[in-house]
């Protein structure tokens, strides 16, 4: 694994010092988990924003709504 150097607030350092009490083998495993969760959350937010944008565009495009309705009319139920 690669190493990185960064600066933390004292409260974050205090939290990392509790790695054993929180069930982690080392401080790095807490940081890796936190970064993985942050990456997942940011990706989820980006997908949600994208979906909202597509929904807005669809709601404003009457021609697309008609095209979708026509195509789905022939879709098996």
Chimera marker file (.cmm) of the C-alpha trace (Angstrom):
<marker_set name="trace">
<marker id="1" x="0.000" y="0.000" z="0.000" r="1" g="1" b="0" radius="0.5"/>
<marker id="2" x="1.084" y="3.545" z="-0.667" r="1" g="1" b="0" radius="0.5"/>
<marker id="3" x="1.616" y="5.972" z="2.164" r="1" g="1" b="0" radius="0.5"/>
<marker id="4" x="0.342" y="9.532" z="2.438" r="1" g="1" b="0" radius="0.5"/>
<marker id="5" x="1.124" y="12.390" z="4.774" r="1" g="1" b="0" radius="0.5"/>
<marker id="6" x="-1.582" y="14.836" z="5.832" r="1" g="1" b="0" radius="0.5"/>
<marker id="7" x="-2.502" y="17.201" z="8.636" r="1" g="1" b="0" radius="0.5"/>
<marker id="8" x="-5.369" y="16.520" z="11.043" r="1" g="1" b="0" radius="0.5"/>
<marker id="9" x="-7.233" y="18.455" z="13.699" r="1" g="1" b="0" radius="0.5"/>
<marker id="10" x="-6.557" y="17.387" z="17.282" r="1" g="1" b="0" radius="0.5"/>
<marker id="11" x="-10.070" y="15.946" z="17.622" r="1" g="1" b="0" radius="0.5"/>
<marker id="12" x="-9.409" y="13.740" z="14.589" r="1" g="1" b="0" radius="0.5"/>
<marker id="13" x="-6.112" y="12.563" z="16.057" r="1" g="1" b="0" radius="0.5"/>
<marker id="14" x="-7.883" y="11.787" z="19.342" r="1" g="1" b="0" radius="0.5"/>
<marker id="15" x="-10.435" y="9.737" z="17.410" r="1" g="1" b="0" radius="0.5"/>
<marker id="16" x="-7.708" y="7.802" z="15.577" r="1" g="1" b="0" radius="0.5"/>
<marker id="17" x="-6.013" y="7.020" z="18.883" r="1" g="1" b="0" radius="0.5"/>
<marker id="18" x="-9.120" y="5.011" z="19.821" r="1" g="1" b="0" radius="0.5"/>
<marker id="19" x="-8.621" y="2.555" z="16.945" r="1" g="1" b="0" radius="0.5"/>
<marker id="20" x="-8.394" y="-0.534" z="19.197" r="1" g="1" b="0" radius="0.5"/>
<marker id="21" x="-11.459" y="0.413" z="21.224" r="1" g="1" b="0" radius="0.5"/>
<marker id="22" x="-13.381" y="0.828" z="17.972" r="1" g="1" b="0" radius="0.5"/>
<marker id="23" x="-12.358" y="-2.599" z="16.694" r="1" g="1" b="0" radius="0.5"/>
<marker id="24" x="-9.678" y="-1.629" z="14.173" r="1" g="1" b="0" radius="0.5"/>
<marker id="25" x="-6.215" y="-3.148" z="13.901" r="1" g="1" b="0" radius="0.5"/>
<marker id="26" x="-4.518" y="0.200" z="13.302" r="1" g="1" b="0" radius="0.5"/>
<marker id="27" x="-5.120" y="3.877" z="12.586" r="1" g="1" b="0" radius="0.5"/>
<marker id="28" x="-4.716" y="3.383" z="8.855" r="1" g="1" b="0" radius="0.5"/>
<marker id="29" x="-7.637" y="0.965" z="8.691" r="1" g="1" b="0" radius="0.5"/>
<marker id="30" x="-9.940" y="3.632" z="10.171" r="1" g="1" b="0" radius="0.5"/>
<marker id="31" x="-8.756" y="6.178" z="7.611" r="1" g="1" b="0" radius="0.5"/>
<marker id="32" x="-9.166" y="3.701" z="4.720" r="1" g="1" b="0" radius="0.5"/>
<marker id="33" x="-12.712" y="2.847" z="5.804" r="1" g="1" b="0" radius="0.5"/>
<marker id="34" x="-13.607" y="6.523" z="6.232" r="1" g="1" b="0" radius="0.5"/>
<marker id="35" x="-12.252" y="7.388" z="2.779" r="1" g="1" b="0" radius="0.5"/>
<marker id="36" x="-14.073" y="4.445" z="1.184" r="1" g="1" b="0" radius="0.5"/>
<marker id="37" x="-17.341" y="5.514" z="2.806" r="1" g="1" b="0" radius="0.5"/>
<marker id="38" x="-16.824" y="9.129" z="1.763" r="1" g="1" b="0" radius="0.5"/>
<marker id="39" x="-16.120" y="8.073" z="-1.826" r="1" g="1" b="0" radius="0.5"/>
<marker id="40" x="-19.291" y="5.946" z="-1.877" r="1" g="1" b="0" radius="0.5"/>
<marker id="41" x="-21.381" y="8.771" z="-0.435" r="1" g="1" b="0" radius="0.5"/>
<marker id="42" x="-20.031" y="11.305" z="-2.917" r="1" g="1" b="0" radius="0.5"/>
<marker id="43" x="-20.724" y="8.913" z="-5.795" r="1" g="1" b="0" radius="0.5"/>
<marker id="44" x="-24.272" y="8.338" z="-4.484" r="1" g="1" b="0" radius="0.5"/>
<marker id="45" x="-24.836" y="12.098" z="-4.300" r="1" g="1" b="0" radius="0.5"/>
<marker id="46" x="-23.528" y="12.575" z="-7.839" r="1" g="1" b="0" radius="0.5"/>
<marker id="47" x="-25.824" y="9.835" z="-9.156" r="1" g="1" b="0" radius="0.5"/>
<marker id="48" x="-28.770" y="11.358" z="-7.308" r="1" g="1" b="0" radius="0.5"/>
<marker id="49" x="-28.032" y="14.788" z="-8.777" r="1" g="1" b="0" radius="0.5"/>
<marker id="50" x="-27.733" y="13.254" z="-12.235" r="1" g="1" b="0" radius="0.5"/>
<marker id="51" x="-31.041" y="11.432" z="-11.820" r="1" g="1" b="0" radius="0.5"/>
<marker id="52" x="-32.708" y="14.645" z="-10.642" r="1" g="1" b="0" radius="0.5"/>
<marker id="53" x="-31.355" y="16.493" z="-13.673" r="1" g="1" b="0" radius="0.5"/>
<marker id="54" x="-32.619" y="13.815" z="-16.058" r="1" g="1" b="0" radius="0.5"/>
<marker id="55" x="-36.017" y="13.856" z="-14.345" r="1" g="1" b="0" radius="0.5"/>
<marker id="56" x="-36.178" y="17.640" z="-14.678" r="1" g="1" b="0" radius="0.5"/>
<marker id="57" x="-35.206" y="17.512" z="-18.349" r="1" g="1" b="0" radius="0.5"/>
<marker id="58" x="-37.776" y="14.788" z="-18.977" r="1" g="1" b="0" radius="0.5"/>
<marker id="59" x="-40.500" y="16.764" z="-17.183" r="1" g="1" b="0" radius="0.5"/>
<marker id="60" x="-39.773" y="19.791" z="-19.381" r="1" g="1" b="0" radius="0.5"/>
<marker id="61" x="-39.619" y="17.868" z="-22.685" r="1" g="1" b="0" radius="0.5"/>
<marker id="62" x="-43.150" y="17.120" z="-23.844" r="1" g="1" b="0" radius="0.5"/>
<marker id="63" x="-41.947" y="15.522" z="-27.074" r="1" g="1" b="0" radius="0.5"/>
<marker id="64" x="-39.780" y="13.073" z="-25.142" r="1" g="1" b="0" radius="0.5"/>
<marker id="65" x="-42.709" y="12.218" z="-22.864" r="1" g="1" b="0" radius="0.5"/>
<marker id="66" x="-44.879" y="11.460" z="-25.895" r="1" g="1" b="0" radius="0.5"/>
<marker id="67" x="-42.132" y="9.362" z="-27.456" r="1" g="1" b="0" radius="0.5"/>
<marker id="68" x="-41.718" y="7.414" z="-24.229" r="1" g="1" b="0" radius="0.5"/>
<marker id="69" x="-45.461" y="6.864" z="-23.917" r="1" g="1" b="0" radius="0.5"/>
<marker id="70" x="-45.679" y="5.630" z="-27.505" r="1" g="1" b="0" radius="0.5"/>
<marker id="71" x="-42.757" y="3.260" z="-27.045" r="1" g="1" b="0" radius="0.5"/>
<marker id="72" x="-44.047" y="1.881" z="-23.761" r="1" g="1" b="0" radius="0.5"/>
<marker id="73" x="-47.534" y="1.313" z="-25.204" r="1" g="1" b="0" radius="0.5"/>
<marker id="74" x="-46.136" y="-1.570" z="-27.250" r="1" g="1" b="0" radius="0.5"/>
<marker id="75" x="-44.100" y="-2.938" z="-24.350" r="1" g="1" b="0" radius="0.5"/>
<marker id="76" x="-45.272" y="-6.332" z="-23.027" r="1" g="1" b="0" radius="0.5"/>
<marker id="77" x="-47.043" y="-6.179" z="-19.680" r="1" g="1" b="0" radius="0.5"/>
<link id1="1" id2="2" r="1" g="1" b="0" radius="0.2"/>
<link id1="2" id2="3" r="1" g="1" b="0" radius="0.2"/>
<link id1="3" id2="4" r="1" g="1" b="0" radius="0.2"/>
<link id1="4" id2="5" r="1" g="1" b="0" radius="0.2"/>
<link id1="5" id2="6" r="1" g="1" b="0" radius="0.2"/>
<link id1="6" id2="7" r="1" g="1" b="0" radius="0.2"/>
<link id1="7" id2="8" r="1" g="1" b="0" radius="0.2"/>
<link id1="8" id2="9" r="1" g="1" b="0" radius="0.2"/>
<link id1="9" id2="10" r="1" g="1" b="0" radius="0.2"/>
<link id1="10" id2="11" r="1" g="1" b="0" radius="0.2"/>
<link id1="11" id2="12" r="1" g="1" b="0" radius="0.2"/>
<link id1="12" id2="13" r="1" g="1" b="0" radius="0.2"/>
<link id1="13" id2="14" r="1" g="1" b="0" radius="0.2"/>
<link id1="14" id2="15" r="1" g="1" b="0" radius="0.2"/>
<link id1="15" id2="16" r="1" g="1" b="0" radius="0.2"/>
<link id1="16" id2="17" r="1" g="1" b="0" radius="0.2"/>
<link id1="17" id2="18" r="1" g="1" b="0" radius="0.2"/>
<link id1="18" id2="19" r="1" g="1" b="0" radius="0.2"/>
<link id1="19" id2="20" r="1" g="1" b="0" radius="0.2"/>
<link id1="20" id2="21" r="1" g="1" b="0" radius="0.2"/>
<link id1="21" id2="22" r="1" g="1" b="0" radius="0.2"/>
<link id1="22" id2="23" r="1" g="1" b="0" radius="0.2"/>
<link id1="23" id2="24" r="1" g="1" b="0" radius="0.2"/>
<link id1="24" id2="25" r="1" g="1" b="0" radius="0.2"/>
<link id1="25" id2="26" r="1" g="1" b="0" radius="0.2"/>
<link id1="26" id2="27" r="1" g="1" b="0" radius="0.2"/>
<link id1="27" id2="28" r="1" g="1" b="0" radius="0.2"/>
<link id1="28" id2="29" r="1" g="1" b="0" radius="0.2"/>
<link id1="29" id2="30" r="1" g="1" b="0" radius="0.2"/>
<link id1="30" id2="31" r="1" g="1" b="0" radius="0.2"/>
<link id1="31" id2="32" r="1" g="1" b="0" radius="0.2"/>
<link id1="32" id2="33" r="1" g="1" b="0" radius="0.2"/>
<link id1="33" id2="34" r="1" g="1" b="0" radius="0.2"/>
<link id1="34" id2="35" r="1" g="1" b="0" radius="0.2"/>
<link id1="35" id2="36" r="1" g="1" b="0" radius="0.2"/>
<link id1="36" id2="37" r="1" g="1" b="0" radius="0.2"/>
<link id1="37" id2="38" r="1" g="1" b="0" radius="0.2"/>
<link id1="38" id2="39" r="1" g="1" b="0" radius="0.2"/>
<link id1="39" id2="40" r="1" g="1" b="0" radius="0.2"/>
<link id1="40" id2="41" r="1" g="1" b="0" radius="0.2"/>
<link id1="41" id2="42" r="1" g="1" b="0" radius="0.2"/>
<link id1="42" id2="43" r="1" g="1" b="0" radius="0.2"/>
<link id1="43" id2="44" r="1" g="1" b="0" radius="0.2"/>
<link id1="44" id2="45" r="1" g="1" b="0" radius="0.2"/>
<link id1="45" id2="46" r="1" g="1" b="0" radius="0.2"/>
<link id1="46" id2="47" r="1" g="1" b="0" radius="0.2"/>
<link id1="47" id2="48" r="1" g="1" b="0" radius="0.2"/>
<link id1="48" id2="49" r="1" g="1" b="0" radius="0.2"/>
<link id1="49" id2="50" r="1" g="1" b="0" radius="0.2"/>
<link id1="50" id2="51" r="1" g="1" b="0" radius="0.2"/>
<link id1="51" id2="52" r="1" g="1" b="0" radius="0.2"/>
<link id1="52" id2="53" r="1" g="1" b="0" radius="0.2"/>
<link id1="53" id2="54" r="1" g="1" b="0" radius="0.2"/>
<link id1="54" id2="55" r="1" g="1" b="0" radius="0.2"/>
<link id1="55" id2="56" r="1" g="1" b="0" radius="0.2"/>
<link id1="56" id2="57" r="1" g="1" b="0" radius="0.2"/>
<link id1="57" id2="58" r="1" g="1" b="0" radius="0.2"/>
<link id1="58" id2="59" r="1" g="1" b="0" radius="0.2"/>
<link id1="59" id2="60" r="1" g="1" b="0" radius="0.2"/>
<link id1="60" id2="61" r="1" g="1" b="0" radius="0.2"/>
<link id1="61" id2="62" r="1" g="1" b="0" radius="0.2"/>
<link id1="62" id2="63" r="1" g="1" b="0" radius="0.2"/>
<link id1="63" id2="64" r="1" g="1" b="0" radius="0.2"/>
<link id1="64" id2="65" r="1" g="1" b="0" radius="0.2"/>
<link id1="65" id2="66" r="1" g="1" b="0" radius="0.2"/>
<link id1="66" id2="67" r="1" g="1" b="0" radius="0.2"/>
<link id1="67" id2="68" r="1" g="1" b="0" radius="0.2"/>
<link id1="68" id2="69" r="1" g="1" b="0" radius="0.2"/>
<link id1="69" id2="70" r="1" g="1" b="0" radius="0.2"/>
<link id1="70" id2="71" r="1" g="1" b="0" radius="0.2"/>
<link id1="71" id2="72" r="1" g="1" b="0" radius="0.2"/>
<link id1="72" id2="73" r="1" g="1" b="0" radius="0.2"/>
<link id1="73" id2="74" r="1" g="1" b="0" radius="0.2"/>
<link id1="74" id2="75" r="1" g="1" b="0" radius="0.2"/>
<link id1="75" id2="76" r="1" g="1" b="0" radius="0.2"/>
<link id1="76" id2="77" r="1" g="1" b="0" radius="0.2"/>
</marker_set>
